[in-house]
Amino acid sequence: MSGFDVVRILSGPALPVIVIVTAFDQHAIPTFDAGAVDYLLKPVGEARLRTAVERARALVGKPAEIASRIDQVASAQPGGPKTLGKIVGRSGEEYFLLDLDDVLAFQAEPELVWIVTARQRFLATQTLRAIEARLADSRFKRVHRNALVKVGHVRKMRALSGQRWLITLSNSLQVTVSERQAHQIRQVLQW
């Protein structure tokens, strides 16, 4: 099993602090998509290893800081990550590293962004605009200024008034499609 396989199967309420060591620099983007706070390129120098370990040690037991660090390191990469593979969500005092495959939608309220899965909602640690910029994923489309939905989970689309539509996702969540986005969404869904 590779290190990425281990990261993919991690579960539980505690957000892990992950530092990946690799011989291949092309693994940098997948490293951050997997939720690592740092990566080391082999051969690893003692000073660089010490810095990574100290950075990881300082984050243990601080889930909000881990979430923030994952986002900072990922966005600091040249060109930023091309896709988002994992996303940090909060439920109560616990932080979770969620697979993007499990996400049905992102919904913004005035001060909050919700990550919607089939069974529950999590608070996002980023703005909706930042999530959309990091997604670069054709599976998700903006349907309203306050919502991104996974196209594959749209089960029903009903006209409201004029150019406004109401879509229903596979978990029965209903989301209004703005007039501005209606034409594009109908084309994507081929309705």
Phi, psi and omega per residue, in radians:
M1 nan 2.368 3.124
S2 -1.446 2.948 3.084
G3 -1.065 -0.658 3.110
F4 -1.137 -0.647 3.087
D5 -1.092 -0.714 3.114
V6 -1.081 -0.811 -3.137
V7 -1.068 -0.711 -3.115
R8 -1.099 -0.544 -3.083
I9 -1.678 -0.025 3.092
L10 -1.055 2.434 3.080
S11 -2.604 3.065 3.126
G12 2.005 2.966 -3.041
P13 -1.288 -0.418 -3.080
A14 -1.497 2.256 3.080
L15 -1.362 2.062 -3.068
P16 -1.334 2.689 2.996
V17 -1.678 2.068 -3.021
I18 -2.099 2.244 2.985
V19 -2.167 2.178 -3.114
I20 -1.854 2.383 3.082
V21 -1.939 2.218 -3.077
T22 -2.514 2.759 3.069
A23 -1.663 -0.040 -3.023
F24 -2.122 2.039 -3.101
D25 -1.191 -0.328 3.101
Q26 -1.217 -0.166 3.091
H27 -1.447 -0.046 -3.091
A28 -1.042 -0.872 -3.113
I29 -1.131 -0.856 3.077
P30 -1.043 -0.519 3.105
T31 -1.037 -0.823 -3.117
F32 -1.316 -0.553 3.028
D33 -1.074 -0.572 -3.133
A34 -1.381 -0.174 3.074
G35 1.805 0.231 3.140
A36 -1.279 2.565 3.088
V37 -1.583 -0.223 3.119
D38 -2.863 2.797 2.986
Y39 -2.448 2.598 -3.128
L40 -2.064 2.379 3.130
L41 -1.709 2.206 3.136
K42 -1.247 2.574 -0.095
P43 -1.268 2.466 -3.065
V44 -1.633 2.221 3.066
G45 -1.386 2.662 -3.089
E46 -1.054 -0.720 -3.121
A47 -1.134 -0.730 -3.137
R48 -1.176 -0.697 3.097
L49 -1.103 -0.788 3.137
R50 -1.044 -0.753 3.123
T51 -1.067 -0.790 -3.132
A52 -1.121 -0.740 -3.140
V53 -1.154 -0.758 3.107
E54 -1.086 -0.728 3.113
R55 -1.076 -0.796 3.132
A56 -1.152 -0.782 -3.129
R57 -1.043 -0.690 -3.127
A58 -1.150 -0.370 -3.102
L59 -1.627 -0.266 -3.096
V60 -1.007 2.268 3.124
G61 1.379 0.174 -3.134
K62 -2.192 1.317 -3.027
P63 -1.045 -0.630 3.129
A64 -1.136 -0.699 3.129
E65 -1.223 -0.634 3.083
I66 -1.065 -0.833 3.140
A67 -1.032 -0.788 -3.142
S68 -1.119 -0.726 -3.124
R69 -1.132 -0.738 3.104
I70 -0.994 -0.819 -3.129
D71 -1.144 -0.735 -3.134
Q72 -1.112 -0.825 -3.095
V73 -1.141 -0.731 -3.131
A74 -1.115 -0.743 -3.105
S75 -1.339 -0.261 3.128
A76 -1.451 -0.171 3.141
Q77 -1.196 2.529 3.135
P78 -0.953 2.122 -3.131
G79 1.387 -0.131 -3.132
G80 1.209 2.931 3.125
P81 -1.199 2.545 -3.110
K82 -1.384 -0.556 3.078
T83 -2.494 2.808 3.115
L84 -1.820 2.123 -3.125
G85 -1.744 -0.551 3.123
K86 -2.316 2.723 3.087
I87 -2.475 2.530 -3.124
V88 -1.559 2.265 3.076
G89 -2.270 2.661 -3.116
R90 -2.062 2.424 3.027
S91 -2.321 1.950 -3.053
G92 1.125 -2.227 3.134
E93 -1.659 0.009 -3.084
E94 -1.775 2.528 3.088
Y95 -1.954 2.463 -3.094
F96 -2.209 2.499 3.015
L97 -1.659 1.827 -3.016
L98 -1.695 2.446 3.023
D99 -1.304 2.338 3.122
L100 -1.047 -0.500 3.114
D101 -1.072 -0.431 -3.120
D102 -1.526 -0.130 -3.074
V103 -1.561 2.291 3.100
L104 -1.702 -0.585 -3.082
A105 -2.836 2.859 2.976
F106 -2.165 2.235 -3.136
Q107 -2.208 2.291 3.139
A108 -1.778 2.449 2.955
E109 -2.030 3.064 -3.055
P110 -0.834 -0.768 -3.072
E111 -2.081 -0.039 -3.023
L112 -2.260 2.710 2.961
V113 -2.199 2.226 3.134
W114 -1.739 2.430 2.979
I115 -1.768 2.076 -3.064
V116 -1.794 2.145 3.024
T117 -1.939 -3.135 -3.108
A118 -1.080 -0.553 -3.036
R119 -1.988 -0.334 -3.071
Q120 -2.759 2.924 3.096
R121 -1.966 2.527 3.094
F122 -2.192 2.602 3.014
L123 -1.376 2.317 3.099
A124 -1.408 2.742 3.096
T125 -1.738 0.071 -3.111
Q126 -2.294 2.886 3.058
T127 -1.325 2.842 3.109
L128 -1.106 -0.680 3.125
R129 -1.094 -0.732 3.128
A130 -1.158 -0.702 3.102
I131 -1.102 -0.821 -3.136
E132 -1.049 -0.729 3.141
A133 -1.120 -0.638 -3.125
R134 -1.408 -0.394 -3.106
L135 -1.119 -0.995 -3.065
A136 0.729 0.776 -2.979
D137 -2.233 2.057 -3.074
S138 -1.184 -0.178 3.105
R139 -1.255 -0.385 -3.138
F140 -1.923 2.399 3.102
K141 -2.298 2.498 3.042
R142 -1.319 2.238 3.126
V143 -1.966 -0.237 -3.116
H144 -2.820 2.833 3.132
R145 -1.065 -0.337 -3.116
N146 -1.971 0.290 -3.102
A147 -2.668 2.413 2.948
L148 -2.098 2.363 3.118
V149 -2.214 2.660 3.052
K150 -1.442 2.043 -3.045
V151 -0.957 -0.682 -3.103
G152 -1.155 -0.186 3.141
H153 -1.832 0.096 3.069
V154 -1.329 2.144 -3.111
R155 -1.873 -0.429 -3.071
K156 -2.673 2.570 3.095
M157 -2.418 2.206 -3.070
R158 -2.294 2.362 3.109
A159 -1.216 2.389 3.064
L160 -1.718 -1.461 3.096
S161 -2.491 2.464 -3.137
G162 1.008 -2.136 -3.119
Q163 -1.714 0.155 -3.128
R164 -1.568 2.461 -3.108
W165 -2.236 2.795 3.031
L166 -2.120 2.132 3.094
I167 -1.888 2.598 3.101
T168 -2.058 2.247 3.133
L169 -1.565 3.004 -3.085
S170 -1.083 -0.349 3.095
N171 -1.689 0.240 3.135
S172 1.320 0.064 3.063
L173 -1.154 2.335 3.100
Q174 -1.885 2.345 -3.100
V175 -2.296 2.331 3.103
T176 -1.411 2.357 3.061
V177 -1.693 2.192 -3.120
S178 -1.214 2.778 3.087
E179 -1.006 -0.682 -3.105
R180 -1.073 -0.627 -3.064
Q181 -1.713 -0.181 -3.016
A182 -0.988 -0.823 -3.095
H183 -1.092 -0.815 -3.129
Q184 -1.087 -0.737 -3.121
I185 -1.161 -0.729 3.101
R186 -1.056 -0.674 3.118
Q187 -1.153 -0.765 -3.136
V188 -1.094 -0.740 -3.114
L189 -1.458 -0.151 -3.130
Q190 0.998 0.882 3.110
W191 -1.819 nan nan
